[in-house]
Amino acid sequence: MDSVGSAASGKKVKLSAHERQAQAISKLLANPDKEIRIPDGPKEKSIRPPRDVMKNVTGSSAGAGSGEFHVYKQQRRREYERIQLMEEQNQKLKEKEEFDRKRAEVQHKDEAKTDKNRAKRERKKLAALKAQAAAKGKDASKASLAQKAGTGEPDAKKPRLHNESVQRIEFKPKDESDDDDQEQA
């Protein structure tokens, strides 16, 4: 996929980002049956676990042979990589816990605000209902949202339809007698 296309006159024309993207999409849509391979995300770093038994334990002291120095340096480098990897994993874990804590805090704050606003709306509805009842001459203290919904229970929730004139359709379980009617027909 070149960023240079060919025009009708034979000259090469540099394509804009939009044209390159359109060209890539048209190439993908040309054969919709072809499977598209989407690469996986980056893999997490890992190193092999340290050996249980070291065959020759050496140090960088003066008595070590000159050939052992490189073995020591390689062991030290592996150990430092292992420690650094453990520190990175620990840091990621701390960041994740901090993120989860902040997200829970924000969610709790949002829920509290939503509850507060809901209570405010309910108070406004109740005040409007009481004002409406007072205008009709009824006892305003008996007016409640439950009476407006048409139920005597204060906390009962009535399912609402967008169009109140439409009736609900109720389905009954299938009986054996229903099967007999179909067989006779």
Beta strands, then each sheet from edge to edge (+ up, - down):
strand 1: 4-6
strand 2: 12-14
sheet 1: 1+ 2-
end
